[in-house]
């Protein structure tokens, strides 16, 4: 008898993908019962969610733009969790990335000319990466659990953004905490002309593919997987825990920083209070729904994004509150965790 | 700073610390038994919600408190089933429970309680119960003995849990389940059941912590009204090194920093309110970093236990 992790006998059967799909279906069924209790028809509600998500090209574009930051941040979280780094800080890294990108977009508009967009994105990357590196440093030097460090730093990041918006960056007389609109040169290019679809979704898919490649086909990726699989094995193999924690956190910070940047540079064209609220936590849920596989993050992020755009439209159409989405997300997350057990962390 | 301001500041400290303290006591039970208590936030939120709904539908504050206990226990049970039966990772399970609690309370408030929109609910607040004689002591009487009932409960819980963990068989078994579950198993008790029961009990305390906010301090429920207090409670448990008295000190420190933040203008501090709002989190980070590695986790925390 050992105390080691042995996969439990689970009522879920079949392959990993099949278990995830079953989990999502069960969460939709249980949410449906909640809708019934509220005196509405769940099938009508789900029909309106699908219509709201895919009913027109405009709706699809809104969903794709929403999916892009989720995908980027979700890939970063998936890598971290793979390497046994419980990074809850994507939320703060996205906020700091968006803030840094906005500062450069506002200040550099005149001086940098056409270079303002790449400069802003680089700033966003640095902002996210620096925030993640601070968390990693506190975790490594002082031994404070990464979950607590990153959670506390999320709150601090939100407040730093608020401080900037209510202070030096805020637009006068806007009536809402936001910056003035960025110069045209700082706007993220469109993927399809004359639509709102920006290139973020392409960046995000490329990031997922790149992460898959790094994880499975490079030495660094192997070290990360080893660090996640067994502390002892990676110690014997001479893999430094500190290096993998720092590397993984900074990777997540870079991806989250890009996520924050494309949100301000591609969707709002300005920094708005609460622009990234909940993105980082969604990214964690998405990474787990994807059972920590970078490529699976793509469909998982699309599912979350379309669920949200669809639900907002459903709320407008038939008056069922869109917080329904959080119930579906929370339930499917719990079911996926139960269905996959700790198997999702295996090398 | 004159005397009136000081008393006002200290009583605000106690008021702000109370919900965090009750939740942190639940957190101690859960973590000492071997489960990471990230789900405290969701248990608190659910307790706050069920407390208000129970009091609103029954018209009785006692029913509200019982409902708050149930609400906290419900999410404790969700985490317990997932972590013990299905061996899920504790941190993310807690986070998932928090997400679910946020969505469920917001959805249920609008659909099941108020038909389509958030209903307007005002619950009469739990009133202070002055303790005879003690309440008349100057300063201390006002601070400690003129409080609403759940505040007394929070302080009693500190003493009760300290005695329970140190002096009772159940408390020792609970601690042992978090340190060496194999030994507990060998002694004839099921450590998994201990963890399960600890999560239910911790859920009740966290649910009451939510009721402190909704029934004792605010009188209604709003979406996400716990606002990260569950995470502060978690930090307080670690700052207090999983001991009830140390955790009490941690909670009072967080309460004091937040009370200070609310009084910035009265004290004429030359910084903006957002910077001051960071203080509790920075303080938590600094203290955690200062304690560093000496904060030893219960050694089997987060590890699954299987009977085979």
Interface residues (C-beta under 8 A of the other chain):
Chain A: X1 X2 X3 X4 X5 X6 X7 X8 X10 X34 X35 X37 X38 X39 X40 X81 X86 X88 X138 X142 X143 X144 X145 X147 X148 X149 X151 X152 X153 X155 X156 X159 X160 X162 X163 X166 X167 X281 X284 X285 X288 X319 X320 X321 X323 X324 X325 X326 X327 X328 X329 X330 X331 X333 X334 X337 X338 X339 X341 X342 X345
Chain B: X36 X38 X78 X82 X85 X86 X87 X88 X89 X91 X92 X93 X95 X96 X97 X99 X100 X101 X102 X103 X104 X106 X107 X108 X110 X111 X112 X115 X116 X181 X182 X223 X228 X231 X234 X235 X238 X272 X274 X275 X277 X278 X281 X282 X284 X285 X288 X289 X290 X291 X292 X293 X295 X297 X300 X303 X304 X305 X306 X307 X308
